């Protein structure tokens, strides 16, 4: 059985990719296609890791750190279902019930309980996080948390960020 894991290669021709099976791939698109054809995650190209910043890798979120295509598709379908079930109206309504600061985990848990979803059924936390970031961009809520960790010089990590409704900040 041929092993397939694709790695970026830098050279005089720019960024190219090489697979452990010996295939050279000219660009990211052909690397993703080769990965998909060989049942590998097209996000991490089968490596099971995501390079957050140079020198710092974490398990690939698209395939749950497995490197597999099936897991990636399962995640994408679950997230699509979460997008359908967990709407901005629902999250905005939950946020309205908090007078003071609230954490991402509190909103996600409230949404999960309100919809009667068992833990692990859908990626509730990531969907709620995305909607809270939209509310933040719209000026409806303000983040109160400082980053938990600096990744490189221009990226930060928040583990369980805290927000507050914008109109309650002056109280």
C-alpha positions in Angstrom: 0.0 0.0 0.0 1.4 3.4 -1.0 1.6 6.0 1.7 0.3 9.5 0.9 1.1 12.5 3.0 1.8 15.8 1.2 4.3 18.4 2.4 5.1 21.8 1.1 8.5 22.2 -0.6 10.0 25.6 -1.3 12.5 26.0 -4.1 13.5 28.2 -7.0 10.1 27.6 -8.6 8.2 28.9 -5.6 5.9 26.8 -3.4 5.4 23.3 -4.7 4.2 20.2 -2.9 5.6 16.7 -2.7 3.8 13.5 -1.7 5.4 10.6 0.1 4.3 8.5 -2.9 6.8 10.3 -5.0 4.4 12.6 -6.8 5.4 16.3 -7.2 2.5 18.7 -7.2 2.8 22.1 -8.8 0.5 24.1 -6.5 -1.9 24.0 -3.6 -4.9 23.2 -5.8 -3.3 20.1 -7.3 -2.0 19.1 -3.8 -5.6 19.3 -2.5 -6.9 17.3 -5.4 -4.2 14.6 -4.9 -5.1 14.5 -1.2 -8.9 14.1 -1.9 -8.2 11.4 -4.4 -6.3 9.4 -1.8 -8.8 9.9 1.0 -6.7 12.5 2.8 -7.9 15.7 4.4 -7.6 18.5 1.8 -7.0 21.1 4.5 -3.9 19.6 6.1 -3.0 17.4 3.1 -2.9 14.3 5.3 -0.4 15.5 7.8 -3.0 15.8 10.6 -1.5 19.1 11.6 -2.2 22.8 11.0 0.7 25.2 10.9 -0.6 28.1 13.0 2.6 30.1 12.7 6.1 28.9 11.8 7.3 26.5 14.4 3.8 26.0 16.0 1.5 23.2 14.9 -1.8 22.0 16.3 -4.1 19.1 15.3 -5.9 20.0 12.1 -9.4 21.3 13.0 -10.9 20.2 9.6 -10.2 16.5 10.2 -9.9 16.4 14.0 -6.2 15.7 13.7 -6.7 12.4 11.8 -5.5 13.5 8.3 -8.5 11.6 6.9 -10.9 12.8 4.2 -13.9 11.0 5.8 -13.4 12.9 9.1 -13.1 16.2 7.2 -16.3 15.6 5.3 -18.1 14.6 8.6 -16.9 17.8 10.2 -18.0 19.9 7.3 -21.5 18.3 7.2 -21.8 18.8 11.0 -20.8 22.4 10.8 -23.3 23.0 7.9 -26.0 21.5 10.1 -25.0 23.7 13.0 -25.2 26.7 10.7 -28.7 25.7 9.8 -29.8 25.1 13.4 -27.9 27.8 15.3 -28.9 31.2 13.8 -28.0 34.7 14.7 -31.5 35.2 16.1 -30.9 32.4 18.6 -27.5 33.6 19.7 -28.6 37.2 19.9 -31.6 36.1 22.1 -29.3 34.2 24.4 -26.8 37.1 24.7 -29.8 39.4 25.6 -30.4 37.3 28.7 -27.0 38.2 30.1 -26.7 41.5 31.9 -23.0 41.3 32.7 -20.0 39.6 31.1 -20.4 36.2 29.6 -18.0 33.6 28.2 -18.2 31.8 24.9 -18.7 28.5 26.8 -21.7 29.9 28.7 -23.4 31.0 25.5 -22.6 27.7 23.7 -23.9 25.6 26.7 -27.1 27.7 26.8 -27.7 27.3 23.1 -27.0 23.5 23.3 -29.4 23.1 26.2 -32.0 25.3 24.5 -32.0 23.3 21.3 -31.8 20.0 23.2 -28.5 18.9 21.5 -26.4 16.2 23.2 -22.7 17.0 23.8 -20.6 16.2 20.8 -23.5 16.0 18.4 -22.7 19.2 16.5 -19.8 21.7 16.7 -21.9 24.2 18.7 -18.9 26.1 20.2 -17.3 26.9 16.9 -20.6 28.0 15.4 -21.5 30.2 18.4 -18.0 31.7 18.3 -18.4 32.7 14.7 -21.7 34.3 15.5 -20.4 36.1 18.5 -17.5 37.5 16.4 -20.1 38.8 13.9 -22.0 40.5 16.8 -18.6 42.0 17.9 -17.9 43.3 14.4 -21.4 44.9 14.3 -20.7 46.6 17.6 -23.4 44.8 19.6 -21.0 43.2 22.0 -17.4 44.0 23.1 -14.7 41.6 24.0 -13.4 41.9 27.5 -10.7 39.2 27.4 -7.1 39.6 27.0 -5.4 37.0 24.8 -4.4 33.8 26.6 -1.4 33.3 24.4 0.6 35.1 21.7 1.4 33.0 18.6 4.2 34.6 16.7 4.1 38.4 16.3 0.6 38.9 14.9 -1.7 36.1 16.1 -3.3 35.6 19.5 -5.2 32.7 21.1 -8.3 33.0 23.2 -9.3 29.8 25.0 -12.7 30.9 26.4 -13.1 34.6 25.5 -15.4 36.9 27.5 -17.7 39.5 26.0 -20.3 42.0 27.3 -23.2 43.6 25.5 -22.1 47.0 24.3 -25.0 49.0 25.8 -24.3 47.5 29.3 -20.7 48.7 29.4 -21.6 52.1 30.7 -23.5 50.8 33.7 
